Amino acid sequence: MKEEGRCGVCFVFVLCEPCIVSPFKRVFLKGEKGRDKKAQEKTTERRALHTFSLSLPDHRIDPDILLNDYIEKEVKYLGQLTSVPGYLNPSSRTEVLQLIDNARKSHQLAGQLTSEQDAVVSLSAYNVKLVWRDGEDIILRVPIHDIAAVSYIRDDSLHLVVLKTAQEAGVSPCPSTCPDLSKSMTLGSLSESGAVLVEVCCLLVLAVDNKAAAEELCLLLSQVFQIVYTESTIDFLDRAIFDGATTPTRHLSLYSDDSSSKVDVKEAFEAEASTFSFQGSLEAGDNSPSPSSTPASPQTKTASEGELSTTATELLQDYMTTLRTKLSSHEIQQFATLLHEYRNGASIHEFCINLRQLYGDSRKFLLLGLRPFIPEKDSQHFENFLETIGVKDGRGIITDSFGRYRRTASSASDSTTNGNGAVRGDGDVGGSDERLAPSEGDEWDRMISDISNDIEALGVSMDQEGVTP
Amino acid sequence: MTMEEMKNEAETTSMVSMTLYAVMYPVFNEVKSFSSLAGSEVRSLFGQAEKENPGLTQDIIMKILEKKKVEVNFTESLLRMAADDVEEYMIDRSEQEFQDLNDKARALKHILSKIPDEINDRVRFLQTIKDIASAIKELLDTVNTVFRKYQYQNRRALEHQKKEFVKYSKSFSDTLKTYFKDGKAINVFVSANRLIHQTNLILQTFKTVA
């Protein structure tokens, strides 16, 4: 039997089995047959994808899978185009294909599709992750909020799925599609010369086997967007309500100049704090001590319900409720530890940084709820910190993406300067012209201690109940 | 007016009476255009009857619809009609803060009344929710501004009303969360109606106390 290898070498094969195999065969094992064998070996070695059956016709997936799990699909990764003008219309087949064609000609994108482009796209409510099919090396990861659009383009037998995403450096004077501008020009000189600066984006170009696969991928991404932006929108609503409700007109202990009402507020606040802690203890079935005050008497509670300001009760109850729903028991205890450290002398800066780390990006709005509890001396730093992380006045991802709320907020809240020259927004707690007298500072100390104790008790009671978020 | 009286007033002007001012007041205004006396009289009579028997107007409307075999989603229709200004609830003080209060309340009611038109398109509905969020925040900010600027003896009554408004705002948010799971729009309409009613009560409270 004689077989010509595709490399053109002619060699003698085994005449009958089992006979001695020609060494040339082992050395010159090339050609299509060899490639096929390698590809076959590769396929059999590849792991199964983490996937789920989807309800037709709209490929519905259980939202919990996207929130708490992920789904994988096989694609071919052609490449990523950067510095694409942001005004690119992702719905325009002509525009997108023109870019892709140019990129393929200049070898920025893969020309021929082979198994070398095989990749796996992993979708969840947090990001789109691309890894090579073989070896699983990560290619890139795009957070969902960085994805502007997803397009499906059928170009003859090619089924392209193109993701328009944000680019790290958002503005470029010299997009790759505008070669006329001299690359030696600096940003400044370009501005001075009147050149137009354009926002740029990236195009992530994938190919799939067929129309059905492309539609499936697009619909999955659509569901991801729905989940993420629905959740974010509701969070935005909650933050707006919380912020509007938790912006007291004055310092909590200064609702009225009438000293008797100050005392009422103090008693009522104690009553609410102790009641909450008492209830927490009952649920836990333990004997964890309530804070310094005793459980409220019915008369005090009844009297205080009417007298307590909206904000004091709302703040405490809301913040406790929010902590329960947003943090795990371990995280609540961590929060309590941080609060305790802050109360015992840790700097406001450290407190803010640690809290930010604890909450992460998705829960950073929880920091807003702490606003009324930050003493006057630290409130300016706290407000500045909120602004740097983009949660002041309820800002966050949604407001950055859509912008509208930011404009509304800035039009509604004119900055005022306090006595120290620092700028603060409208409605902030503890205005400069309402500095605490020492006795009122003590009042704050005690209230913060009460809250710390309550939060610690909350963490303990959740542990004992075995509650997990 | 004491806080107790305010509470009673609010309870009397309960949610069921929304039909009176949202549905019937525009009708009485039309009657008024023909006969001022008749319009005023029938408005007064209905008001009195509703006060004595909360929900009476709604029952009458439902019976009329039933009799005429008109198939209409009453809650949805009420929501669409609830954006109009109600004279009784508008604050007639000229100071900017009070005019802002009127404006912000009107803006919020207007957006809420658009929910039936937007709820079936997810993208548009999410934008509507963001608009509602902004409107709620603006209204509360304006309330806080009035608190800061003006000293009221009956401040607690105002704070109570603000607290109620916040409570119903949160309830609206919770209803939306449930809606995105179960798809039952009617609950969103009910919650939106309640929020509109609370918005009117805030205006009424400020009108009475200020």
Interface residues (C-beta under 8 A of the other chain):
Chain A: Q226 Y229 T230 T233 I234 F236 L237 D238 R239 A240 I241 D243 G244 A245 T247 P248 T249 R250 Y255 S256 G306 E307 S309 T310 T313 E314 G394 I398 F402 R404 Y405 T408 A409 A412 S413 D426 G427
Chain B: M3 R122 L126 Q127 I129 K130 D131 I132 A133 S134 I136 K137 E138 L139 L140 D141 N144 T145 F147 R148 R155 R156 E159 H160 K162 K163 V166 S169 K170 S173 L176 K177 F180
